[in-house]
Amino acid sequence: MQKIAVVGSINIDYFVEADRLPKLGETLLGNSFFLSLGGKGANQAVAASRLGGSVALFGSVGDDENSKIILENMKKEKVTVNNLNVAEGTTTGAAFIELCNSENRILVVPGANNLTDVSYIKTVSEELLNYDVVLFQMETPLEMMEYIVPVLYDRQKTIIVNPAPAHKIRQDILDKITYITPNEYEYQMVLDSEDSMEALLEKYPNKLIITRGTDGVSYFDGQALINVPVIKVEAVDTTGAGDTFSGAFAVGIAEGKKLRESIRFANVAAGLSVMKKGAQTGMPYRHEVELLLKEEEEHENKGHVI
């Protein structure tokens, strides 16, 4: 198993659930309220750790009570946090999430996440180079990723970028990324292209992996367009599904699984994650994913019996 480093955002998530979402200027009574730990970086680190990865989280928190909650939880989740930046005079990032009929609307206040910048990554770059697979998102300053990706590339590290929220990635940086995983709404902005999904998948074989919700995950293997289907589940809360996919995909790659097998592993993990409320609370453990994979294989084998 190769070691995984996740470089990204760390938040406290504030959830409120209601039968419908309020209109501008309207006050509604909600049904429930709860807190959860979040941020795409923290989410992906927890997802990867629960699925058996050896994981370290690189990022920033404030010097407030929320940071203490996060640090304690990361240790409980067996995520290494020795290189986190505890920034004085600022608050830990926060996300405010409205839930309605399994859909969500999210407002994020970055806080200390803005300090996961070039200055910070320079101070931890030598430690970061001890990891084999490095996973990024885009809730931290883009300049940080632009600085460190060439360094990681020169040291032959596997670089995975989940480009959310979507921003254009420079071509010279894109060329050095091993896998990039936008969704069906993000890929054209990220790649700065109006070309079709099929054309762009063919342009970036075994690199561009587009997640398409219930339509599965698509990539081009150099010869044919491949679509890996998702599992069918009853969704309760889709918050964190994409982060679960990213963390699980990183684990698959770190374990030496082939690309299609890594995507299938990630699809199952993401499917299981939407069956509970909360980003991290719904993330599955390794035995849950392996059980469902085994059941799927047994079902497929029965289907081929004549």
C-alpha positions as CSV (number, residue, x, y, z in Angstrom):
1,M,0.0,0.0,0.0
2,Q,1.4,3.4,-1.0
3,K,1.0,6.3,1.4
4,I,-1.6,9.0,0.6
5,A,-1.4,12.7,1.3
6,V,-4.5,14.8,1.0
7,V,-3.9,18.6,0.6
8,G,-7.0,20.6,1.0
9,S,-9.7,22.3,3.0
10,I,-10.9,21.6,6.5
11,N,-14.3,22.9,7.8
12,I,-17.0,22.5,10.4
13,D,-20.3,21.8,8.6
14,Y,-23.6,23.2,9.9
15,F,-26.6,21.4,8.6
16,V,-30.2,22.4,8.7
17,E,-33.0,20.2,7.2
18,A,-36.4,21.5,6.0
19,D,-39.3,20.4,3.8
20,R,-38.5,23.1,1.4
21,L,-35.8,25.8,1.0
22,P,-36.7,29.4,2.0
23,K,-37.1,32.1,-0.6
24,L,-35.1,35.3,-0.4
25,G,-36.3,37.3,2.7
26,E,-38.4,34.4,3.9
27,T,-38.2,32.7,7.3
28,L,-39.0,29.0,7.6
29,L,-39.0,26.6,10.5
30,G,-36.6,23.7,9.9
31,N,-37.0,20.1,10.9
32,S,-33.6,19.4,12.4
33,F,-30.1,20.8,12.9
34,F,-26.7,19.1,13.4
35,L,-23.0,19.6,13.1
36,S,-20.5,17.5,11.1
37,L,-16.9,17.8,10.2
38,G,-16.2,18.7,6.6
39,G,-14.2,20.5,4.0
40,K,-13.3,18.6,0.8
41,G,-9.7,17.9,2.0
42,A,-10.8,16.5,5.4
43,N,-13.7,14.6,3.9
44,Q,-11.4,12.9,1.4
45,A,-8.8,12.1,4.0
46,V,-11.4,10.4,6.2
47,A,-12.9,8.5,3.3
48,A,-9.5,7.2,2.3
49,S,-8.6,6.2,5.9
50,R,-11.8,4.4,6.6
51,L,-11.2,2.4,3.4
52,G,-7.8,1.2,4.5
53,G,-5.5,3.9,3.3
54,S,-2.5,5.2,5.1
55,V,-3.4,8.9,5.0
56,A,-2.0,12.3,6.1
57,L,-3.9,15.6,5.9
58,F,-2.2,18.8,4.9
59,G,-4.1,22.0,5.4
60,S,-5.0,24.9,7.8
61,V,-7.3,25.4,10.8
62,G,-7.9,28.4,13.0
63,D,-6.9,28.8,16.7
64,D,-10.5,28.3,17.8
65,E,-12.6,25.6,19.5
66,N,-13.6,24.1,16.2
67,S,-10.0,23.3,15.4
68,K,-9.7,21.2,18.6
69,I,-12.8,19.2,17.5
70,I,-11.3,18.6,14.1
71,L,-7.9,17.5,15.4
72,E,-9.4,15.1,17.9
73,N,-11.7,13.6,15.2
74,M,-8.8,13.2,12.6
75,K,-6.8,11.3,15.2
76,K,-9.9,9.1,15.9
77,E,-10.2,8.5,12.1
78,K,-6.5,7.5,12.0
79,V,-5.5,10.4,9.8
80,T,-2.1,11.9,10.4
81,V,-2.3,15.6,11.2
82,N,1.3,16.4,12.2
83,N,1.7,19.0,9.4
84,L,-1.5,21.0,9.8
85,N,-1.1,24.7,10.0
86,V,-2.9,26.1,13.1
87,A,-3.2,29.7,12.1
88,E,-3.4,32.3,14.9
89,G,-6.0,35.1,14.7
90,T,-8.3,33.3,12.3
91,T,-11.2,31.0,12.3
92,T,-11.5,27.4,11.1
93,G,-13.4,27.2,7.8
94,A,-17.2,26.7,7.9
95,A,-19.9,25.4,5.6
96,F,-23.6,26.1,6.0
97,I,-25.7,23.4,4.3
98,E,-29.4,23.3,3.7
99,L,-31.0,19.9,3.1
100,C,-34.3,19.3,1.3
101,N,-35.5,16.0,-0.2
102,S,-32.0,14.6,-0.4
103,E,-30.7,17.6,-2.3
104,N,-28.5,20.3,-0.8
105,R,-27.5,24.0,-1.1
106,I,-24.2,25.0,0.4
107,L,-22.5,28.3,1.5
108,V,-18.8,28.1,2.4
109,V,-16.7,30.6,4.5
110,P,-13.1,29.6,3.8
111,G,-11.5,31.1,7.0
112,A,-8.1,29.4,7.6
113,N,-8.3,27.5,4.4
114,N,-7.1,30.6,2.6
115,L,-3.8,30.1,4.4
116,T,-3.1,26.7,2.8
117,D,-1.1,28.8,0.4
118,V,2.3,28.7,-1.3
119,S,4.1,29.9,1.9
120,Y,2.5,27.0,3.9
121,I,3.2,24.3,1.3
122,K,6.9,25.4,1.1
123,T,7.2,24.7,4.8
124,V,5.8,21.1,4.5
125,S,7.1,20.2,1.0
126,E,9.8,17.9,2.2
127,E,7.4,16.0,4.4
128,L,4.9,15.9,1.5
129,L,7.5,14.2,-0.7
130,N,7.4,11.2,1.7
131,Y,4.0,10.3,0.3
132,D,3.3,8.4,-3.0
133,V,-0.2,9.5,-3.9
134,V,-1.1,13.2,-3.4
135,L,-4.8,14.2,-3.7
136,F,-5.9,17.9,-4.2
137,Q,-9.2,19.7,-4.5
138,M,-9.8,23.4,-5.2
139,E,-11.2,24.9,-2.0
140,T,-7.7,26.2,-1.2
141,P,-5.6,28.8,-3.1
142,L,-5.0,27.6,-6.7
143,E,-1.5,29.1,-6.6
144,M,-0.5,26.6,-4.0
145,M,-1.4,23.7,-6.3
146,E,0.3,25.4,-9.3
147,Y,3.5,25.7,-7.2
148,I,3.7,22.2,-5.8
149,V,2.4,20.0,-8.7
150,P,5.6,20.4,-10.7
151,V,7.7,19.5,-7.7
152,L,5.6,16.4,-7.1
153,Y,5.7,15.5,-10.8
154,D,9.5,15.8,-10.9
155,R,9.7,13.3,-8.0
156,Q,7.4,10.9,-9.9
157,K,4.5,11.1,-7.5
158,T,0.9,10.1,-8.5
159,I,-1.1,13.3,-8.5
160,I,-4.9,13.3,-8.3
161,V,-7.0,16.5,-8.6
162,N,-10.7,16.7,-7.9
163,P,-11.3,20.1,-9.4
164,A,-14.1,21.4,-7.2
165,P,-15.2,24.1,-7.0
166,A,-14.3,24.3,-10.7
167,H,-11.5,26.6,-11.9
168,K,-9.5,26.6,-15.1
169,I,-6.3,24.6,-14.8
170,R,-3.3,25.8,-16.8
171,Q,-2.2,23.4,-19.5
172,D,1.3,23.1,-18.1
173,I,-0.1,22.0,-14.8
174,L,-2.7,19.8,-16.3
175,D,0.0,17.9,-18.2
176,K,1.7,17.0,-14.9
177,I,-1.5,15.7,-13.2
178,T,-1.9,11.9,-13.3
179,Y,-5.7,11.8,-12.9
180,I,-8.2,14.6,-12.9
181,T,-11.8,13.9,-11.9
182,P,-14.3,16.7,-12.7
183,N,-18.0,16.1,-12.9
184,E,-20.2,16.5,-15.9
185,Y,-20.8,20.2,-15.2
186,E,-17.2,21.1,-14.4
187,Y,-15.0,19.5,-17.1
188,Q,-15.3,22.2,-19.8
189,M,-14.5,25.0,-17.4
190,V,-11.6,23.1,-15.9
191,L,-10.1,22.2,-19.3
192,D,-11.0,25.6,-20.8
193,S,-12.6,23.9,-23.8
194,E,-16.1,23.8,-25.4
195,D,-15.3,20.4,-27.0
196,S,-17.7,17.5,-26.3
197,M,-17.3,15.1,-23.4
198,E,-16.3,12.4,-25.8
199,A,-13.7,14.5,-27.6
200,L,-12.0,15.6,-24.3
201,L,-12.0,12.1,-22.9
202,E,-10.2,10.9,-26.0
203,K,-7.8,13.8,-25.7
204,Y,-6.8,12.8,-22.2
205,P,-6.8,8.9,-22.2
206,N,-6.6,7.3,-18.8
207,K,-6.2,10.8,-17.2
208,L,-9.6,12.5,-17.5
209,I,-12.2,10.8,-15.4
210,I,-15.7,12.4,-15.6
211,T,-18.2,11.6,-12.8
212,R,-21.8,11.8,-14.1
213,G,-24.0,11.2,-11.1
214,T,-26.5,8.3,-11.7
215,D,-25.1,7.9,-15.3
216,G,-21.8,6.5,-13.9
217,V,-18.2,7.5,-14.5
218,S,-16.6,7.8,-17.9
219,Y,-13.0,7.7,-19.2
220,F,-11.1,6.7,-22.4
221,D,-8.7,3.8,-22.1
222,G,-6.8,4.6,-25.3
223,Q,-9.0,2.4,-27.4
224,A,-12.6,2.8,-26.3
225,L,-14.8,5.0,-24.2
226,I,-15.5,3.2,-20.9
227,N,-18.5,3.8,-18.6
228,V,-18.4,2.4,-15.1
229,P,-21.9,2.3,-13.6
230,V,-22.9,3.4,-10.2
231,I,-24.8,1.2,-7.7
232,K,-28.5,1.9,-7.2
233,V,-29.3,3.0,-3.7
234,E,-32.0,5.1,-1.9
235,A,-30.3,8.5,-1.4
236,V,-30.8,10.3,2.0
237,D,-28.1,13.0,1.7
238,T,-25.7,13.4,-1.3
239,T,-23.3,15.7,0.7
240,G,-19.9,14.2,0.6
241,A,-20.5,11.6,-2.2
242,G,-18.0,13.2,-4.5
243,D,-15.4,13.4,-1.7
244,T,-16.0,9.7,-0.8
245,F,-15.4,8.9,-4.5
246,S,-12.2,10.8,-4.5
247,G,-10.9,9.3,-1.3
248,A,-11.8,5.8,-2.4
249,F,-10.3,6.3,-5.8
250,A,-7.0,7.4,-4.2
251,V,-7.0,4.2,-2.1
252,G,-7.6,2.0,-5.2
253,I,-4.7,3.7,-7.0
254,A,-2.5,3.5,-3.9
255,E,-3.2,-0.3,-3.7
256,G,-2.2,-0.8,-7.3
257,K,-5.6,-1.5,-8.6
258,K,-6.2,-1.0,-12.4
259,L,-8.0,2.2,-13.3
260,R,-11.4,0.6,-14.0
261,E,-11.2,-1.4,-10.8
262,S,-10.3,1.7,-8.8
263,I,-13.3,3.6,-10.3
264,R,-15.7,0.7,-9.5
265,F,-14.4,0.6,-5.9
266,A,-14.9,4.3,-5.6
267,N,-18.4,4.1,-7.1
268,V,-19.5,1.6,-4.5
269,A,-18.1,3.6,-1.7
270,A,-19.8,6.8,-3.0
271,G,-23.1,4.9,-3.3
272,L,-23.0,3.7,0.2
273,S,-22.1,7.2,1.5
274,V,-25.4,8.8,0.4
275,M,-27.5,6.5,2.5
276,K,-26.8,8.5,5.7
277,K,-26.9,12.2,6.6
278,G,-23.7,14.2,6.8
279,A,-20.6,14.3,4.7
280,Q,-18.2,12.2,6.9
281,T,-20.8,10.4,9.0
282,G,-22.1,8.6,5.9
283,M,-18.7,7.5,4.7
284,P,-18.4,3.7,4.6
285,Y,-15.7,1.4,6.0
286,R,-13.7,-1.1,4.0
287,H,-15.7,-4.1,5.1
288,E,-18.9,-2.5,3.9
289,V,-17.5,-1.8,0.4
290,E,-16.0,-5.2,0.1
291,L,-19.3,-6.9,1.1
292,L,-21.2,-5.0,-1.6
293,L,-18.6,-5.7,-4.2
294,K,-18.7,-9.4,-3.4
295,E,-22.5,-9.4,-3.6
296,E,-22.3,-7.7,-7.0
297,E,-19.8,-10.2,-8.3
298,E,-21.9,-13.1,-7.2
299,H,-25.0,-11.6,-8.8
300,E,-23.0,-11.0,-12.1
301,N,-21.7,-14.6,-12.0
302,K,-25.2,-16.0,-11.6
303,G,-26.3,-13.9,-14.5
304,H,-23.8,-15.6,-16.8
305,V,-24.8,-19.1,-15.8
306,I,-26.6,-20.9,-18.7
